[in-house]
Structures are given as C-alpha cells and as structure tokens.
Amino acid sequence: MGIGRELYEALEKVLFEQNILNLNACVAYPEVEDEYLTQNSIQFHEHLGYRFVGEFYQCGDKFGRWYNMVWMEKHISQHKENPLAVKKFDEIREWIAEKYKIL
C-alpha cells in the first residue's frame, strides 16, 4: 500500500527542514531468509535511496536466533564547509503544519 514509503518521505521532509544531512538505518539482516525475517528491509531502504555502509555479524537475537545487523545511510542535503545549525522540531512545528496542511 506504500504506507512505509510515505512515512519515510514525510520524515525526510521534516528532517531536511531541521538541517539534518544524513539519515542512518540499522536493519536486522538474515544471512539466510527464514520464516521470521527476510532481506526485504534492505531492498526497501535501497529503493528509498539508502546505501549499504556496514554489517555486524550475529549481534541481534530475535526469536531465539542470531541475526546480523546492517547499517545503511542516505544523504538528504549537501555537506557544506559551514553547515547550518540543527533546528529543534519546536522551531519548525508551526511552519511544517502550515506547509504540509497538517492539523
């Protein structure tokens, strides 16, 4: 239905307005897919523009099984010599509500 993609896109818009430059995702990753966990989360993040940056092995225990953790990143703004200060959400709350017609 695309709800996950829509939520990520909304989050990215808000973080962009807060002057956040990088997004990081830590995703559980099975070396071999099983009935509890597939590799779809990696594909989902890649589709959204994230790239693979690292993997930790057998560090997540879930459902009595050990899984790897994969780190992915996405740059949502340029990395300038003097980056703008990060804005607290309260500083942009009203502006975001008005811009995106959120009540």
N, CA, C and O atoms as CSV, one atom per row, in Angstrom:
chain,resi,resn,atom,element,x,y,z
A,1,MET,N,N,0.815,-1.201,0.000
A,1,MET,CA,C,0.000,0.000,0.000
A,1,MET,C,C,0.858,1.264,0.000
A,1,MET,O,O,0.349,2.356,-0.249
A,2,GLY,N,N,2.147,1.126,0.275
A,2,GLY,CA,C,3.034,2.269,0.208
A,2,GLY,C,C,3.084,3.141,1.448
A,2,GLY,O,O,3.648,4.235,1.413
A,3,ILE,N,N,2.500,2.672,2.547
A,3,ILE,CA,C,2.463,3.476,3.766
A,3,ILE,C,C,3.871,3.698,4.325
A,3,ILE,O,O,4.198,4.805,4.752
A,4,GLY,N,N,4.699,2.662,4.324
A,4,GLY,CA,C,6.071,2.795,4.821
A,4,GLY,C,C,6.849,3.840,4.046
A,4,GLY,O,O,7.552,4.662,4.634
A,5,ARG,N,N,6.726,3.812,2.728
A,5,ARG,CA,C,7.409,4.796,1.881
A,5,ARG,C,C,6.901,6.207,2.194
A,5,ARG,O,O,7.696,7.142,2.296
A,6,GLU,N,N,5.607,6.364,2.344
A,6,GLU,CA,C,5.035,7.679,2.649
A,6,GLU,C,C,5.521,8.198,4.001
A,6,GLU,O,O,5.810,9.386,4.141
A,7,LEU,N,N,5.612,7.322,4.989
A,7,LEU,CA,C,6.106,7.733,6.302
A,7,LEU,C,C,7.566,8.174,6.222
A,7,LEU,O,O,7.946,9.188,6.807
A,8,TYR,N,N,8.378,7.412,5.498
A,8,TYR,CA,C,9.786,7.780,5.339
A,8,TYR,C,C,9.920,9.121,4.624
A,8,TYR,O,O,10.735,9.956,5.017
A,9,GLU,N,N,9.127,9.330,3.579
A,9,GLU,CA,C,9.195,10.586,2.837
A,9,GLU,C,C,8.800,11.760,3.718
A,9,GLU,O,O,9.430,12.815,3.653
A,10,ALA,N,N,7.768,11.596,4.542
A,10,ALA,CA,C,7.357,12.667,5.456
A,10,ALA,C,C,8.461,12.953,6.474
A,10,ALA,O,O,8.762,14.112,6.759
A,11,LEU,N,N,9.056,11.904,7.016
A,11,LEU,CA,C,10.140,12.068,7.977
A,11,LEU,C,C,11.329,12.793,7.342
A,11,LEU,O,O,11.920,13.676,7.963
A,12,GLU,N,N,11.673,12.430,6.128
A,12,GLU,CA,C,12.787,13.086,5.438
A,12,GLU,C,C,12.524,14.572,5.244
A,12,GLU,O,O,13.435,15.383,5.409
A,13,LYS,N,N,11.300,14.942,4.897
A,13,LYS,CA,C,10.970,16.356,4.700
A,13,LYS,C,C,11.172,17.143,5.989
A,13,LYS,O,O,11.740,18.235,5.975
A,14,VAL,N,N,10.708,16.587,7.095
A,14,VAL,CA,C,10.858,17.268,8.382
A,14,VAL,C,C,12.327,17.374,8.762
A,14,VAL,O,O,12.784,18.439,9.177
A,15,LEU,N,N,13.070,16.283,8.626
A,15,LEU,CA,C,14.496,16.298,8.985
A,15,LEU,C,C,15.284,17.257,8.099
A,15,LEU,O,O,16.212,17.916,8.566
A,16,PHE,N,N,14.918,17.333,6.832
A,16,PHE,CA,C,15.562,18.285,5.921
A,16,PHE,C,C,15.362,19.714,6.421
A,16,PHE,O,O,16.300,20.511,6.417
A,17,GLU,N,N,14.148,20.037,6.848
A,17,GLU,CA,C,13.843,21.374,7.356
A,17,GLU,C,C,14.574,21.653,8.668
A,17,GLU,O,O,14.780,22.813,9.028
A,18,GLN,N,N,14.963,20.608,9.377
A,18,GLN,CA,C,15.727,20.764,10.613
A,18,GLN,C,C,17.230,20.854,10.345
A,18,GLN,O,O,18.022,20.947,11.283
A,19,ASN,N,N,17.622,20.827,9.082
A,19,ASN,CA,C,19.023,20.892,8.646
A,19,ASN,C,C,19.808,19.618,8.964
A,19,ASN,O,O,21.025,19.664,9.140
A,20,ILE,N,N,19.122,18.501,9.036
A,20,ILE,CA,C,19.788,17.204,9.177
A,20,ILE,C,C,20.331,16.828,7.803
A,20,ILE,O,O,19.641,16.998,6.797
A,21,LEU,N,N,21.548,16.325,7.753
A,21,LEU,CA,C,22.186,15.994,6.483
A,21,LEU,C,C,22.141,14.516,6.145
A,21,LEU,O,O,21.963,14.147,4.984
A,22,ASN,N,N,22.301,13.665,7.155
A,22,ASN,CA,C,22.402,12.220,6.932
A,22,ASN,C,C,21.271,11.497,7.646
A,22,ASN,O,O,20.864,11.880,8.743
A,23,LEU,N,N,20.773,10.451,7.010
A,23,LEU,CA,C,19.845,9.531,7.658
A,23,LEU,C,C,20.541,8.185,7.765
A,23,LEU,O,O,21.217,7.755,6.831
A,24,ASN,N,N,20.376,7.522,8.900
A,24,ASN,CA,C,21.001,6.217,9.118
A,24,ASN,C,C,19.924,5.211,9.486
A,24,ASN,O,O,19.006,5.510,10.251
A,25,ALA,N,N,20.051,4.027,8.935
A,25,ALA,CA,C,19.108,2.956,9.240
A,25,ALA,C,C,19.883,1.720,9.683
A,25,ALA,O,O,20.845,1.314,9.032
A,26,CYS,N,N,19.460,1.133,10.784
A,26,CYS,CA,C,20.030,-0.121,11.271
A,26,CYS,C,C,18.963,-1.185,11.064
A,26,CYS,O,O,17.871,-1.101,11.627
A,27,VAL,N,N,19.286,-2.181,10.256
A,27,VAL,CA,C,18.296,-3.154,9.811
A,27,VAL,C,C,18.742,-4.566,10.166
A,27,VAL,O,O,19.878,-4.954,9.896
A,28,ALA,N,N,17.839,-5.332,10.775
A,28,ALA,CA,C,18.135,-6.746,11.028
A,28,ALA,C,C,18.251,-7.460,9.684
A,28,ALA,O,O,17.466,-7.217,8.767
A,29,TYR,N,N,19.243,-8.346,9.581
A,29,TYR,CA,C,19.544,-8.966,8.290
A,29,TYR,C,C,19.882,-10.445,8.466
A,29,TYR,O,O,20.846,-10.786,9.151
A,30,PRO,N,N,19.093,-11.320,7.852
A,30,PRO,CA,C,19.414,-12.746,7.918
A,30,PRO,C,C,20.373,-13.129,6.790
A,30,PRO,O,O,20.170,-12.731,5.643
A,31,GLU,N,N,21.401,-13.890,7.107
A,31,GLU,CA,C,22.256,-14.394,6.027
A,31,GLU,C,C,21.439,-15.313,5.130
A,31,GLU,O,O,21.605,-15.329,3.910
A,32,VAL,N,N,20.548,-16.083,5.766
A,32,VAL,CA,C,19.611,-16.940,5.037
A,32,VAL,C,C,18.212,-16.582,5.527
A,32,VAL,O,O,17.947,-16.614,6.729
A,33,GLU,N,N,17.324,-16.244,4.607
A,33,GLU,CA,C,15.960,-15.884,4.994
A,33,GLU,C,C,15.283,-17.052,5.704
A,33,GLU,O,O,15.540,-18.216,5.397
A,34,ASP,N,N,14.418,-16.721,6.654
A,34,ASP,CA,C,13.648,-17.745,7.351
A,34,ASP,C,C,12.214,-17.262,7.535
A,34,ASP,O,O,11.825,-16.240,6.970
A,35,GLU,N,N,11.433,-17.988,8.317
A,35,GLU,CA,C,10.019,-17.638,8.473
A,35,GLU,C,C,9.810,-16.357,9.276
A,35,GLU,O,O,8.705,-15.814,9.285
A,36,TYR,N,N,10.847,-15.863,9.951
A,36,TYR,CA,C,10.721,-14.660,10.764
A,36,TYR,C,C,11.282,-13.408,10.100
A,36,TYR,O,O,10.802,-12.300,10.340
A,37,LEU,N,N,12.293,-13.589,9.268
A,37,LEU,CA,C,12.994,-12.417,8.750
A,37,LEU,C,C,13.474,-12.663,7.324
A,37,LEU,O,O,14.115,-13.672,7.030
A,38,THR,N,N,13.148,-11.715,6.445
A,38,THR,CA,C,13.612,-11.766,5.058
A,38,THR,C,C,14.609,-10.629,4.833
A,38,THR,O,O,14.911,-9.860,5.746
A,39,GLN,N,N,15.103,-10.539,3.630
A,39,GLN,CA,C,16.026,-9.471,3.268
A,39,GLN,C,C,15.285,-8.285,2.639
A,39,GLN,O,O,15.911,-7.392,2.069
A,40,ASN,N,N,13.952,-8.280,2.745
A,40,ASN,CA,C,13.150,-7.223,2.133
A,40,ASN,C,C,13.441,-5.840,2.698
A,40,ASN,O,O,13.325,-4.852,1.973
A,41,SER,N,N,13.814,-5.738,3.964
A,41,SER,CA,C,14.095,-4.427,4.552
A,41,SER,C,C,15.269,-3.745,3.860
A,41,SER,O,O,15.273,-2.528,3.679
A,42,ILE,N,N,16.257,-4.535,3.477
A,42,ILE,CA,C,17.412,-3.988,2.755
A,42,ILE,C,C,16.943,-3.440,1.410
A,42,ILE,O,O,17.297,-2.322,1.033
A,43,GLN,N,N,16.158,-4.218,0.697
A,43,GLN,CA,C,15.652,-3.797,-0.618
A,43,GLN,C,C,14.765,-2.562,-0.496
A,43,GLN,O,O,14.826,-1.667,-1.338
A,44,PHE,N,N,13.944,-2.513,0.545
A,44,PHE,CA,C,13.075,-1.359,0.792
A,44,PHE,C,C,13.913,-0.094,0.964
A,44,PHE,O,O,13.625,0.929,0.343
A,45,HIS,N,N,14.939,-0.156,1.797
A,45,HIS,CA,C,15.780,1.011,2.036
A,45,HIS,C,C,16.569,1.401,0.782
A,45,HIS,O,O,16.726,2.588,0.495
A,46,GLU,N,N,17.062,0.417,0.041
A,46,GLU,CA,C,17.763,0.721,-1.215
A,46,GLU,C,C,16.830,1.451,-2.181
A,46,GLU,O,O,17.239,2.400,-2.850
A,47,HIS,N,N,15.591,1.008,-2.247
A,47,HIS,CA,C,14.598,1.645,-3.127
A,47,HIS,C,C,14.373,3.106,-2.729
A,47,HIS,O,O,14.060,3.941,-3.577
A,48,LEU,N,N,14.531,3.412,-1.443
A,48,LEU,CA,C,14.349,4.779,-0.953
A,48,LEU,C,C,15.618,5.627,-1.102
A,48,LEU,O,O,15.613,6.813,-0.773
A,49,GLY,N,N,16.701,5.023,-1.594
A,49,GLY,CA,C,17.929,5.783,-1.828
A,49,GLY,C,C,19.021,5.573,-0.804
A,49,GLY,O,O,20.047,6.250,-0.852
A,50,TYR,N,N,18.824,4.650,0.120
A,50,TYR,CA,C,19.863,4.344,1.108
A,50,TYR,C,C,20.916,3.458,0.468
A,50,TYR,O,O,20.635,2.722,-0.478
A,51,ARG,N,N,22.133,3.536,0.993
A,51,ARG,CA,C,23.207,2.666,0.510
A,51,ARG,C,C,23.797,1.903,1.694
A,51,ARG,O,O,23.802,2.381,2.829
A,52,PHE,N,N,24.285,0.726,1.400
A,52,PHE,CA,C,24.906,-0.153,2.396
A,52,PHE,C,C,26.228,0.446,2.844
A,52,PHE,O,O,27.033,0.861,2.010
A,53,VAL,N,N,26.467,0.497,4.175
A,53,VAL,CA,C,27.747,1.013,4.666
A,53,VAL,C,C,28.449,0.070,5.633
A,53,VAL,O,O,29.630,0.265,5.922
A,54,GLY,N,N,27.761,-0.941,6.140
A,54,GLY,CA,C,28.448,-1.856,7.046
A,54,GLY,C,C,27.543,-2.952,7.577
A,54,GLY,O,O,26.317,-2.848,7.550
A,55,GLU,N,N,28.188,-4.008,8.062
A,55,GLU,CA,C,27.443,-5.153,8.595
A,55,GLU,C,C,28.131,-5.662,9.860
A,55,GLU,O,O,29.353,-5.799,9.916
A,56,PHE,N,N,27.319,-5.934,10.859
A,56,PHE,CA,C,27.788,-6.557,12.094
A,56,PHE,C,C,27.203,-7.968,12.126
A,56,PHE,O,O,26.034,-8.166,11.794
A,57,TYR,N,N,28.005,-8.934,12.521
A,57,TYR,CA,C,27.617,-10.332,12.407
A,57,TYR,C,C,27.135,-10.909,13.731
A,57,TYR,O,O,27.745,-10.710,14.782
A,58,GLN,N,N,26.030,-11.626,13.647
A,58,GLN,CA,C,25.432,-12.336,14.785
A,58,GLN,C,C,25.381,-11.455,16.036
A,58,GLN,O,O,25.868,-11.843,17.098
A,59,CYS,N,N,24.797,-10.284,15.902
A,59,CYS,CA,C,24.732,-9.354,17.031
A,59,CYS,C,C,23.306,-9.071,17.487
A,59,CYS,O,O,23.101,-8.364,18.474
A,60,GLY,N,N,22.326,-9.612,16.785
A,60,GLY,CA,C,20.936,-9.388,17.166
A,60,GLY,C,C,20.214,-10.699,17.394
A,60,GLY,O,O,20.097,-11.517,16.481
A,61,ASP,N,N,19.734,-10.900,18.599
A,61,ASP,CA,C,18.985,-12.113,18.934
A,61,ASP,C,C,17.497,-11.807,18.806
A,61,ASP,O,O,16.973,-10.932,19.494
A,62,LYS,N,N,16.831,-12.527,17.930
A,62,LYS,CA,C,15.418,-12.314,17.671
A,62,LYS,C,C,14.774,-13.665,17.432
A,62,LYS,O,O,15.249,-14.450,16.610
A,63,PHE,N,N,13.698,-13.935,18.145
A,63,PHE,CA,C,13.002,-15.220,18.015
A,63,PHE,C,C,13.917,-16.408,18.282
A,63,PHE,O,O,13.760,-17.468,17.677
A,64,GLY,N,N,14.874,-16.227,19.193
A,64,GLY,CA,C,15.784,-17.305,19.550
A,64,GLY,C,C,16.829,-17.611,18.494
A,64,GLY,O,O,17.445,-18.677,18.519
A,65,ARG,N,N,17.033,-16.694,17.572
A,65,ARG,CA,C,18.023,-16.879,16.501
A,65,ARG,C,C,18.924,-15.654,16.431
A,65,ARG,O,O,18.520,-14.549,16.793
A,66,TRP,N,N,20.132,-15.862,15.967
A,66,TRP,CA,C,21.074,-14.760,15.813
A,66,TRP,C,C,21.021,-14.223,14.392
A,66,TRP,O,O,21.077,-14.974,13.418
A,67,TYR,N,N,20.913,-12.919,14.300
A,67,TYR,CA,C,20.879,-12.248,13.006
A,67,TYR,C,C,21.979,-11.192,12.945
A,67,TYR,O,O,22.482,-10.724,13.966
A,68,ASN,N,N,22.327,-10.839,11.728
A,68,ASN,CA,C,23.271,-9.755,11.507
A,68,ASN,C,C,22.511,-8.433,11.535
A,68,ASN,O,O,21.286,-8.407,11.415
A,69,MET,N,N,23.246,-7.342,11.693
A,69,MET,CA,C,22.679,-6.004,11.603
A,69,MET,C,C,23.406,-5.272,10.488
A,69,MET,O,O,24.635,-5.293,10.418
A,70,VAL,N,N,22.653,-4.633,9.628
A,70,VAL,CA,C,23.215,-3.894,8.504
A,70,VAL,C,C,22.950,-2.414,8.726
A,70,VAL,O,O,21.845,-2.017,9.095
A,71,TRP,N,N,23.969,-1.606,8.498
A,71,TRP,CA,C,23.822,-0.160,8.556
A,71,TRP,C,C,23.746,0.379,7.144
A,71,TRP,O,O,24.524,0.002,6.268
A,72,MET,N,N,22.776,1.282,6.941
A,72,MET,CA,C,22.594,1.932,5.645
A,72,MET,C,C,22.505,3.436,5.895
A,72,MET,O,O,22.135,3.871,6.985
A,73,GLU,N,N,22.850,4.225,4.875
A,73,GLU,CA,C,22.775,5.671,5.027
A,73,GLU,C,C,22.228,6.321,3.768
A,73,GLU,O,O,22.269,5.765,2.671
A,74,LYS,N,N,21.712,7.530,3.980
A,74,LYS,CA,C,21.223,8.342,2.873
A,74,LYS,C,C,21.547,9.796,3.195
A,74,LYS,O,O,21.259,10.272,4.293
A,75,HIS,N,N,22.138,10.488,2.252
A,75,HIS,CA,C,22.404,11.918,2.413
A,75,HIS,C,C,21.211,12.668,1.827
A,75,HIS,O,O,20.836,12.445,0.675
A,76,ILE,N,N,20.616,13.558,2.622
A,76,ILE,CA,C,19.441,14.284,2.143
A,76,ILE,C,C,19.732,15.762,1.883
A,76,ILE,O,O,18.838,16.513,1.494
A,77,SER,N,N,20.971,16.174,2.097
A,77,SER,CA,C,21.361,17.550,1.816
A,77,SER,C,C,22.862,17.584,1.570
A,77,SER,O,O,23.579,16.628,1.866
A,78,GLN,N,N,23.321,18.702,1.023
A,78,GLN,CA,C,24.742,18.848,0.719
A,78,GLN,C,C,25.551,19.044,1.995
A,78,GLN,O,O,25.091,19.649,2.963
A,79,HIS,N,N,26.750,18.523,1.964
A,79,HIS,CA,C,27.686,18.682,3.073
A,79,HIS,C,C,28.592,19.876,2.760
A,79,HIS,O,O,29.584,19.757,2.041
A,80,LYS,N,N,28.223,21.023,3.317
A,80,LYS,CA,C,28.954,22.257,3.068
A,80,LYS,C,C,30.042,22.457,4.123
A,80,LYS,O,O,30.053,21.797,5.161
A,81,GLU,N,N,30.949,23.378,3.832
A,81,GLU,CA,C,32.046,23.658,4.762
A,81,GLU,C,C,31.526,24.144,6.117
A,81,GLU,O,O,32.046,23.746,7.159
A,82,ASN,N,N,30.516,24.992,6.106
A,82,ASN,CA,C,29.925,25.514,7.340
A,82,ASN,C,C,28.443,25.150,7.369
A,82,ASN,O,O,27.603,25.960,6.974
A,83,PRO,N,N,28.111,23.948,7.830
A,83,PRO,CA,C,26.708,23.524,7.808
A,83,PRO,C,C,25.841,24.370,8.737
A,83,PRO,O,O,26.311,24.909,9.739
A,84,LEU,N,N,24.580,24.468,8.380
A,84,LEU,CA,C,23.622,25.196,9.210
A,84,LEU,C,C,23.384,24.434,10.506
A,84,LEU,O,O,23.493,23.209,10.545
A,85,ALA,N,N,23.065,25.156,11.546
A,85,ALA,CA,C,22.777,24.533,12.839
A,85,ALA,C,C,21.493,23.714,12.743
A,85,ALA,O,O,20.567,24.074,12.016
A,86,VAL,N,N,21.450,22.628,13.473
A,86,VAL,CA,C,20.248,21.800,13.525
A,86,VAL,C,C,19.172,22.551,14.295
A,86,VAL,O,O,19.424,23.119,15.358
A,87,LYS,N,N,17.962,22.541,13.733
A,87,LYS,CA,C,16.824,23.201,14.383
A,87,LYS,C,C,16.035,22.176,15.190
A,87,LYS,O,O,15.818,21.050,14.744
A,88,LYS,N,N,15.615,22.578,16.370
A,88,LYS,CA,C,14.726,21.730,17.159
A,88,LYS,C,C,13.383,21.669,16.456
A,88,LYS,O,O,12.996,22.604,15.754
A,89,PHE,N,N,12.672,20.561,16.648
A,89,PHE,CA,C,11.385,20.409,15.981
A,89,PHE,C,C,10.427,21.530,16.376
A,89,PHE,O,O,9.663,22.012,15.540
A,90,ASP,N,N,10.462,21.948,17.635
A,90,ASP,CA,C,9.570,23.024,18.081
A,90,ASP,C,C,9.791,24.316,17.291
A,90,ASP,O,O,8.873,25.126,17.161
A,91,GLU,N,N,10.998,24.510,16.764
A,91,GLU,CA,C,11.289,25.711,15.975
A,91,GLU,C,C,10.597,25.698,14.618
A,91,GLU,O,O,10.355,26.758,14.040
A,92,ILE,N,N,10.278,24.519,14.106
A,92,ILE,CA,C,9.669,24.426,12.769
A,92,ILE,C,C,8.269,23.832,12.795
A,92,ILE,O,O,7.634,23.708,11.747
A,93,ARG,N,N,7.780,23.466,13.963
A,93,ARG,CA,C,6.486,22.783,14.081
A,93,ARG,C,C,5.361,23.517,13.348
A,93,ARG,O,O,4.663,22.914,12.533
A,94,GLU,N,N,5.178,24.799,13.625
A,94,GLU,CA,C,4.083,25.554,13.002
A,94,GLU,C,C,4.290,25.688,11.505
A,94,GLU,O,O,3.341,25.578,10.730
A,95,TRP,N,N,5.530,25.924,11.096
A,95,TRP,CA,C,5.827,26.064,9.674
A,95,TRP,C,C,5.526,24.759,8.932
A,95,TRP,O,O,4.939,24.780,7.850
A,96,ILE,N,N,5.926,23.629,9.511
A,96,ILE,CA,C,5.661,22.324,8.904
A,96,ILE,C,C,4.146,22.086,8.807
A,96,ILE,O,O,3.649,21.632,7.776
A,97,ALA,N,N,3.421,22.397,9.885
A,97,ALA,CA,C,1.965,22.207,9.894
A,97,ALA,C,C,1.309,23.022,8.803
A,97,ALA,O,O,0.402,22.539,8.126
A,98,GLU,N,N,1.755,24.251,8.623
A,98,GLU,CA,C,1.173,25.120,7.589
A,98,GLU,C,C,1.560,24.654,6.193
A,98,GLU,O,O,0.709,24.564,5.309
A,99,LYS,N,N,2.837,24.359,5.991
A,99,LYS,CA,C,3.329,23.972,4.668
A,99,LYS,C,C,2.680,22.682,4.177
A,99,LYS,O,O,2.317,22.577,3.005
A,100,TYR,N,N,2.531,21.695,5.070
A,100,TYR,CA,C,2.019,20.397,4.646
A,100,TYR,C,C,0.560,20.189,5.035
A,100,TYR,O,O,0.039,19.079,4.935
A,101,LYS,N,N,-0.098,21.262,5.480
A,101,LYS,CA,C,-1.535,21.210,5.821
A,101,LYS,C,C,-1.844,20.138,6.851
A,101,LYS,O,O,-2.793,19.367,6.710
A,102,ILE,N,N,-1.019,20.108,7.888
A,102,ILE,CA,C,-1.202,19.157,8.986
A,102,ILE,C,C,-1.905,19.878,10.111
A,102,ILE,O,O,-1.489,20.964,10.516
A,103,LEU,N,N,-2.951,19.292,10.611
A,103,LEU,CA,C,-3.695,19.927,11.703
A,103,LEU,C,C,-3.058,19.650,13.032
A,103,LEU,O,O,-3.553,20.108,14.061
